[in-house]
Amino acid sequence: MTTMETFNLLQPYQIAEETFVIPWALEAPPVGHFPMNSMVIRGAEPVLVDTGAPAVRPQWLEAAWSIVDPLDVRWIFLTHDDRDHAGNLLPVLAACRNATLLTTWFSLGRMAEEWETPINRCRFVNDGDAVDVGDRTLVAKRPPLYDNPTTRALFDQKTSVLWSVDTFATNVPAPMPEVEELSDAEFRDGQFFGGRLVSPWSGLLDNQKFGAVVDDIQRLDAEVIAGCHSPVLRGRRIAEAFDLLRQLPDIPPWQEFTQADLDQWMAAAEGTVPPEQPRPSAT
């Protein structure tokens, strides 16, 4: 298991048999950091699960190709079209010439605002659809929480790994590979904060209907849960995460930071904040 001592951003680490997370994180003052991860399944027919953020494109591509040769990739599972999930899709499609894109009709339309996805290389995968990728079957599921209507989670029946996408999102005091590094209080507070952040509509939910959706996902009996915005969950943390998730409709809405907060931060940082400029290209 990867530990804090051996953990580095954009250095892939193994979470299950032939299954790797590519970790990244954004600084998010004053709440710490937010993970921005993706995943690679290096099986008989290798699968990329999301394509990382464009802000770290060269490093992300290098990390992905350190796990699998792009010409060997057969499937690209796009959970949804947000930039932190689809940001490197075009260079990935160009490099992975033998890969089929697993996506949705609505995602194609939404991405058409910026680029035209080659539809001849696509396969539509909706909630409950299964895909045979040679040595395992992957099942698409709509997760309980999401910030994009096209979102699909992914469950690997061979390894019992669930890619939960934005469900179980949490802030962390520092980037880390596993949620076991968090205290009980940090874990609880992070689940309530991240859940309300990515799905501010959670307070509008009917508890019974929402609980049925949570039950459906929990019945997958995932042994490992990885996601874009969370360190990896295992063991007791999985059951705890589902219990906290069920409580979310009854938690008061998160109060967003205000202009007064921004003014205070800017005053404290006076003279240290550079003028606005594009993020420099990574090399």
N, C-alpha and C positions, 0 to 999 in steps of 0.2 A: 504494500500500500504506500502511495506517495504521502510523505509527511511534510510539515511546514519547512523542515530543514532542507528538503530536496525539491521543493516546489518553486517553479519559475513560470511567469506568464509566457504564453505562446510556446511552451515546451510541453508537448503531448505527454499524457500519463495514462496508464492502463487502469481501467475500472472493472473489467470483466474479461473473459476469454475473447481475444481478438477485438476488443472494444476499447476505444481511446477517447478521452476528452482533450480538446484543444482549448486551454484556458486563456481568457483575457479578462480585464476588469477596467472599469472607469472609476477615477476618483470622483466622489460625490459628496463634497463637503456641504453641510456639517454632519452627514450621517455615515461617513466612512467610504466604502467602495461598493460598486455593484458589479457582480460577475457578468461577463459577456462571452459565454462558452459556445462551442459547437462540438460535434462528435464524428468519429470515423469508425465504421465496422469493417474490419479487414477479414472478411470471410471468403467463401468460394467466389462470390460476386461482390466485390467491395462496394460499400455504401458511404457516401458523405451525407451527414445529417446537418443541414444548414451550411452556409458558406462564409460565415464570419463577417466582420465589419470592414468597410473600405478604408477606415483610418489606419489599419495595420495590414493592408493587403499583402505587401511583399513578405512580411513575417508569417502571416497566416498561411499563405500558399507554400512557403518553405516548410512550415510545420506539417501541413497536410501531406505534402509529397515525401516527407521523411517517414511517414507511416505506410504509404501506398503509392505506387507508380500511377500517375494520372491516367495512363493508357489502360491500366487494369481496372479502373473504376467503372462499374456497370450501372450504378444508380446514384442519383442525387435526390435526396428527400428534402424538399423545401417545406418547412413547417408553416411558414407564411412569408409575406413579401416585405416585411419591415426591414429597414436598412441593416440592422444588427444581425439579421438572419440571411438576407439575400444580397448583401452588399458586394460580394465577390462572385455573384452568379455568372456573369458573362465571361470573365477570365477562366472560371472553373469549367464552364461548358466548352470553351475553346481548347483547354488543355485535356479535358476528359472526352475525347472524341467518340468513345465507345459507350458513353453513359446515356441513360434515359432519365429525364427529369420527372420525378413524382411530385405532382402539384395539383392545383384545382383550377377550374374554369375561371373563378372569380379572381384568383391570384394573377392569372395571365392578363386579365383586363386591367387590374390595378397597376401591374408593372408596365403596361403599355404607355403609361404616362411618361416613362423615362426610356424604355427600350422595347424592342420587339423580340419576344422570346420565340425561339424556333419551335413552332407547334408540332412539327414532324418528329421531334425528339421528346415529346411530352406524353405522359400517361396520367390521367386523372385518378386521384385517390381520395375518396371521401370517408366519412366516419364509418368505421367497421370494415372497410375494405382490407383484404390481406394481399400481400405481395410475396411470391416465392422468389428468393434471391439465392437459390442454389442449395446451400447447406442450412438454411433457416427460413422461417416465415416471419415477416414483419406485418404488424397490424396497426392501421391508422385509427386514432381515437380523437374525438373532440375533448380537450381537457376541461376541467371545471372552471378554470380562470384563464382569461386571454385578453389581449389588447387589440386584436385584429380579427375580423369575422371569418377569415380564411384559415384560421389556425387548426392544425392537426398535430397531436402528439404521436409518438411511435413506440410500439412495444415489440421487443424481440423475444419471441417465444422460446428460442434456444437458450439464451442466457438469463432470461427474466429481467432484462434491463428495460426500464421505461425512460424514454426521453420526454420529459414533462413540459417542455417548451417554457412558458412563462409562469405556469403554476408552480408554487413553492418558491417564487422569487423572494430574495431577501437581501438586505444590505449586510455587509460584513465589516468589521473594524479594519481588516487587512485581507488581501487576497489569500485564499486557502483552498486546498483540494477537497476537504471533507467537512461536513457540518458538525462532525463530532468535535472539531476544534472550538466550537462555540459553547458558551455556558448555556444552561437551561434557559435563563432569562433572555440572553441574546438571541437564542433560537426562537423562543416564543415571540418576542417583540419584533424580530425580523420577519417572521411569517405574517404577522398582522400588518406590519408596515408595507412589505412587498406586495401582499395580496391586494390591499386597498389601493396601492399605487398603480399597479397594472390593470386593475379591474375596479375602478371607482364606483361602478354600478352594483357592487356586491351587497351594499346595504339595501338595495331594492328587491332582493331575491326572496322568494318564498322558501322557507327553510325545508319543507318537505320535498319540493321539487329539486332544490339544489342538493339536498342530501342524497337523493336517488342517483344523481349524476356522480357525486363523490363515491357512493357505494359501487357504482359500475366500474369506475377506474380502480378502486381498491381491490375489487374482486380479481383483477389481473394477477394479484399476488406478486408484484414486482419485488425482487430481492435487492435491486440497486435502482435508485432513481437519480438520473442526471438531468440537468436542464440548463437553459441559456443563462438564467440569472440566479443560479444557486450552486453552491458546492454540492458534491455528491452526498446523497442520503443513503444510509444503510441501517439495518437492525432496528433498534428501538426508535430511532429518529423517523423512520417511515411511518410507523403507527402514530407517533406524536404529531407528525405533520398532517396526517389525515384528520386527526381529532381537532387540531387547530383550524384546519380548513373549514370544517363543519360549523365552527363558531363565527366565521367571518360575517355572515349576514346580520348578526346581532352586535357587531362592533361599530361604534360611532365612526363617521367618515373621518379620514385623515384631513387635517387642516393644512392646506398648502402654504408654502412660504409666501410672504407678502412683499410688497415694495419696501416696506419698513425694514424687513429682514435684509433685503438686498442693499439698501442704503447703509445699514449697519456694517455689513460685510465689506462694502466698498470703502467706507471710512476707515475700517481697521486695516485694510490693505492698501491704503493711499500710498502712491509712489512705487508700488510693487507690481501692479497689474499692467501688463503690456497692452498696447493698442490692439483692437480687434484685427485679426488677420487669419487667413486660411491655415488650417493645420498643415505643417510641412510634410511633404511626401517622405515616407519612410524608405530607407535604403538598406 
